[in-house]
Amino acid sequence: MTKEYDVAIIGGGTGGYVAAIRASQLGLKAAVVEKEKLGGTCLHAGCIPSKALLRSAEVYTNTKNGMAFGVVAPKVELDFSKVQERKEGITNQLYKGVQHLMKKGKIDVYEGKGKISDSSNVLVTMKNEEETITLHACHILIATGSRPSTLPGLEVDGTHVMTSDEALQMDQLPESIMIVGGGVIGIEWASMLVDFGLKVTLLEYAERILPTEDKDISREVQRLMKKKGVKIVTGAKVLPETLERDNGVSIKTEHKGKEKSFSADKLLVSVGRHPNIADIGLDQTTINVNRNTIQTNEYYQTNDSTIYAIGDVIGGLQLAHVASHEGIIAIEHMAGKNPSPLDPTRVSKCVYSSPEVASVGLTEEEAKSKGYQVKLGKFAFRAVGKALVFGDSNGFVKFVVEEKSKKLLGVHMVGPNVTDMITEAGLALVLNSTSMDIAGTIHPHPTLAEAIGEAALAVDGNEIHA
């Protein structure tokens, strides 16, 4: 059986289903092929479930510390089965919402595995494996996402060694855990699990955690995570061949020629993600692949002109909101529109740990490496009334601006609710604003966002409350 479409999308994750919705809005007949569940990794094994667990960990910690707010809770217990139940409830509710959006947009969804047979055809093997359907389309969009990476020798067994996929499905918490990798996912899991009461050891190969963030942010997160009880070891080269899995796990690391042993009940491998490009028919195309990522132009068009690719399979910023925006650009380009290319320096990035981290634009180091003469503005949350009321005054907001023009180059935040505050800075960058523009914006009092206005004032030494 063959069915005709304007665009056939392989992968129904955040990038794929958003692209399908945009195609529908533009009057294009769209089909989505998804081998598991609509919503993909973000909805079912990433963004949403992990944030649900982080929220439960936050509530648990705040309840235990309620005396600081005058709230007496003499016996606070954690029912992890209820935590998981809440997580699943949120995920299922959103999953139903995505299914509704597909029906609303008259988008056909095929539950099965899609494979490109040539530049205009996708062969779908349905889940029952008894039926195949060919989707003939003017354009094909690859949005197959990624999966957790591991290291040779640290093969996942689901019992002793896990990735975030397996960790999300734990039915009970261990007493201790080692985390290999101090990037975004590793830091979020370390924060969550220490708040749940686990003994957490984090091993990071680089000399600092969150190595892609501004150095000041990285240092502050490390300080606060250690204060929470996370044991952080940087510059640690994990030696997989030393892994032992009896009665828990133990492993050795090497640093400056010296070996050190670590042990815990479980080990979580958090060393990045690997693009899902195997067995999707790339060999039937002229698509260029480099270092396991599909190469595209600025509109996400491959060198096989009718085929586009977005999201984790093309590398770059592996973020759900980036994949969605890439999907919209790709569809608009297919439709003959003139979309503006995505500027990665305008993308807000968030870490949902406690403390939260959010950033947009260039770090101080990146700005200097590009030849900018920079000025900095920095303001601590401890001087913000709302932060004291909120009960969390750790962290700060940091501005990086071009010295003469005061043009905003980057904003970096660590502290309470900063993932909800970063969009102001993102909009300022889109509008090519200066620090003076933000300083002149009246920030309501009392709010956490006052720290943004004060940091902007601090660029010129004009902060009020410091």
N, C-alpha and C positions, 0 to 999 in steps of 0.2 A: 504494500500500500504506500502511495506517495501523497503527501500533502504539501500545499503551496503556501509560502510565507514571504513577507518582506524581510524579516530577520529571524534567524534561529539562534537562540542563546544557549550555549552549553554551560550549565552551572546556574543554580537558583539561589546563590548566596546573596549577600547585600548588594554587591555590584550587579549581579545578573538580574535580580528581580526589579531593582530600581531602573535599570536600563530598559527592561520590558515595559514598565509603567510609562517611562518617557516616550518609548516608541508608540504606545497606545495613544498617548496624548497628541502625538503628531500624526495620527491617522495611519500608522503602519501596523500591519498584521504581524503579531509577534508570537513566537513559541518559546517556551523555556523547557529545557531538559534537565532534570535533577535526579541523580541516582539515589539520594537519601531523602532529606527533607528540605522544603523551601526555607530559606533563611540562612542555610549554610552554617559554616563554622561560627560566625559571629553570634547567631541566635541560639545555636544548640551546643556549641562546645568552646565558646570564647567570650566575647564581650558581655553578653547578657547574663549567662549563668555565673560567670566569675564575679561580676559586680553584685549579683544577688548574694553570693557567699560573703563578699567583702562587706556588704551592708549588714548582714547578720553578725559578722565579727565585730563591726563597729558598735552595734547596739549592745552586744554582749559586754564589750569592754566598758562602754559608757554606763551601763547598768551597774556593773561591779564598782565603778567609781562614782556612783550616784551621791555618796555622802558629800562630795565636793559641792554639789548643787542643793544640799539639804534634803536629798531624797534617800531615805533609809530602806535598803533592800538587804536584809540580813542573810538571805540564802538565795544566791543566784546560781542557777544551773543551766547547762547547755544541753539541749536535746537535738543532737545533730540530725536525727531522722526528720525532725520538723524543719530544720534548716534546709535539708535537701528537698523536702516536700514543697516548701515555699519557692525554692529555685525552680523546680519543675512546673509549678503552677504559673509562674511568671512567663517561663519559656513557652508553655502551651498556649497561654493567652495571646502572646505575640505571634505565635505560629498560625493560629486561627485568623489573626488579623491580616497576615500576609496572604493567606489563602483567599480571604475575602477580597483583597486588593486585586488579585489575579482575576477573580470572577468579575469584579467591577470593571476592569479594563478589557474584558473579553480576551484575555490572554490564555492561550492553550498551554497546559502544563503536562509534560510527559514524564511519568515516573519510571526512569530507566537510565541506561548508560548511553551517552551520545558519543559518536565517533565520526570524525570528518572523513568522508569518502572521496570528495574532491572539492573544488573551490565553491561549489554552490549546493552541496548536499551533505546532510548529516544523517547517518544511520543510527536509529535508536533501537536498542535492545531493551524491551520492556522488562520490568522487575520479575515477571513470571517466567522470563527467558523463553517463552513459547511464541512470542510475537515480535516481529520487527517492523518498524515503520521508517520510511525515508522522508525526511523533511527537505524539500527543495526550496531554497531561499535566495533572495537577491544578495543578502549579506549574512555572514556568520559572525557571531561574537563569542569568543572564548572567555569564560569567567569561572574557571574551575578551581580557583583558590589555592590553598596550600595545606600542608599538614605539619605537625611538629617534627623538627629534626632531632636526631640523637647523635651520639658519638660512637665510633667503632669500639666495641667492647662494653658499651653501656646499653646493650639491647634491652628493650622494654619487655618485662614479663608480667606486668600488671599487678604483681604482688610486692616485690621488693623494689623494682625500678619502674618508674612511671614517667609519662609526659603529662602535660596539663589535661589531655583528653581523659586519661585514666584517673587522674586526681579528682576531676569533677564528679566522678561516679563512685567515690569512696562511700561505703555505707557506715563506716566509723573512722574516727580520727586516731592516728597513732600517737604515741607520747613524744616522739622526736622525728625530725626529718632533716635531710641534707638537700640543698638545692644547688644544682650546678648551673650557674649562669645568673649574672646580676643585671640583666637588661630589664625591660619593662615587665615582662611576664614573671620573671623570677622575683622581682621586687614586690609585685602585687601579691604573689603567693606567700612570700616571706612575711609580709605585713599581715595578711589574712590569718595565716596559721599561728603566728606568735600571738595575735589577738585572741585566737581560739584556745590559747594556753599551751601550745606545743613548744618544745625546745627546737629552735631553728638554727641551722648552720648554713650560711650562704657562701659558696665558693665561686669566685669570679677570676677569670684569666687576666683581664685587664687590670691596670693599676688603680682603677676606681669603678664603682658601680655606676649604672646609667651613663656609660661612656659617651653617648651621643648628646647628652644634655650639657648645659653650661656648667663649667667646673664648680662655680659657687653653689649651684643647685645640687650637684652630685655630692659635694662635701656635706651640705646641710642634711640631705636625706640620709647619708651614711651616719651622721651624728645622731639623728633622731631615731633611726632604726636600731642602732646600738643601744640607745637609751631605753627602747621598748624591750630589749632583750635578745635581739637577733645577733648571733655571732657572725661577723662578716670577715672573710679572709680574701683579700685582693692579691693580684699577682700570683694566683694559685693555678698552676698547670695540673689539671687532673690526670692521673695515670690510670686509664681504664683497665689495663692489664692487672692492676692490683685489687680490682673489685672482688669482694667476697659477699655472698648472699645468704650465709647461714645465720639463723637467729638475728635477722636484721641485715643491715649492709655495713660494710666498711670499705674504705678506699684511701689511697694515698695521693698526696699532691706534692709537686716539686716547686720550690721557689728559691731562686739564687743558689741552685745546686744542692739544696737541702730538702729532704723528704719529711713529710708529716702525715700522720694517720688521723682519719676522722671516721666516726661511726654514728649510726642512727637506726631507727626502725625501718625507715624507707628513704629512697632517693628519688628526687624529682629532677628530671633533665629538662632544662629550659635554655636551649642554645640556638634559638631561632626557628624558622619555619622553611619548609622545602616546597617549591612550586609543584602543583599537580599537573604535569604535562605528559606523563607516560600514558600510552595506549588511548590517546584521543585523536589519532589520525594525522599527526603533524607530518608523518612521513609521506602522506599523500598530497602534501602542499609544498610550496616553495618558501614557507615561513623560515626566517632565520632565528636560530636559537643560540644564545651565548651564555655560558655558565648557568645552564638550566633555566634561563628566563627567555621568554619570547620577546623579540625585538620589534618595536613599533615606532611610528612617528609621533608627533605631538598630538595627533588626533586619535591615537591608538590603532591606527591602520598598519597591518603588517605589509611585508613586501609582496604578499599575495593579496592584491588590492581589495578583494571582496570579503576578506577575513580580518576582523579586528580582535584585539585582546586587551583585557583590563584586569586590574586587581593584582593579587599576589603573584600571578603567573608572569608578570612583566617586571617584577622586582620593584625597586624604589621604596616609597613609604607604604608599608604593609598595614594599612589602617582601613577600617570599614568605611569611614566617611570619604576617604580618598577613592576607594573602589567605586562608590556610588557616584561621585562626581566624574570620575573617568568614564563610567558607563553613560552618563548623560551627554558628555562631550562626544563620545563615539557615536551614539545614536543620532545626535544632531548633525554630525558630519555625514553620516550615511544619508540623512534626509536632505542634504544639500544646504543646510544652514551654515552659518559662519561662527561657530563657537570659539570663545577665547580659550587658548590652551591653559592648562593648570600650571600655576607657579608654585613649586614645592615650598618656597620660602613664605608663602601665604597660608600654609596649612597649619592649623593648631594641632598640637600633640599633647596627649594627656596620659598620666600615670595615676591609677585610681587606688593607690596605696594610702596608708595613713602614716605620714602626711601625704596629701595629694601633690602632684606636680603637673604643671601646664606650661607650655611654651609655644611661641610662634616667632618666625623670623630667624635671624642669625644669632648665634651665641657670641659672646665677647671675643672668643678665640677665632671664630670664623670671620667675624667682621674685620679683625686686625689682619688676618691672613689675606683678605681681599683688598687690603690697602687702605681701608678706612681709618681716619683719625677719629677715635671714638671718645664719647663722654658717657659716664654711667650715672644712673640715678637708682638709689636703693632705699627701700623703706620697710621696716620690720612690722609684723603684725602685733607685736607686743605693745605698740603705741596706738593701736586701733581699739576704740572702745567696744565695738561689736565683737571683736575677737575675744576680748576678756569676758564679755557676756556669754559668748558662745562656749567658752571653756577651753579654747585652743588658740593660744597666741604664739605658737611656734611658726617660724618661717618668715618669708619676706617676698617682696616684689622687686624685680630688677629690670631697669630699662637700659638698652644699648642704643645710643643715637650717634649720628654723624656730628662731629664737633661743631662745625661752622653753621650748617643749615639747621641743625637740631632735628633732621629727618629721622624718623623712627626706623631702626634696623631690626630690633628684636625685643621681645618682652618675655621674661622668665619668672615663674612663680613657684613657690613651694609653701604649702600651708593649708588652712581650712577652706574647703569649697572652691579652690582655685580652678578646678576643671569647669566650673560653671561661670567663672569670671573671665576666662581667657578670650572669649569671643569679642569683647570690647577692643582688646589689643589687635585681634585679627582684623576687625573692621577698620581700625585705624591704619593698619598696614595697607589694606586694599585701597584706602582713600589717600595714601601717601601722606599721612598726617605727620606732624612734628610733635615732639614732647610738649611743646607749648599749647598745641591744640588740645591735648588731653588734660594738661594742667588747667586750662581754661574751662574745661567741662565741669559743671557742678555735680559732684558726687554726693548723693543724699547721706545724711547722718541720722542714726548710726548704721553703717553698713560695712561689710568687709571690703567692698570695692573702694572705700576711701583710701586704701593702701595704694591703689593704682594711681589716683590723683596725686597723692603725696610723693610717690616714686617719680612721677613726671616732674613735679616741682623740684625734687631733689637733684635732677640733672643740673640745675643752675644754683643749687644750694639754697633754694627757697622753700623747702619743706616747712610746714607749720608746726607739727607736733613732734619734732625731734630735736 
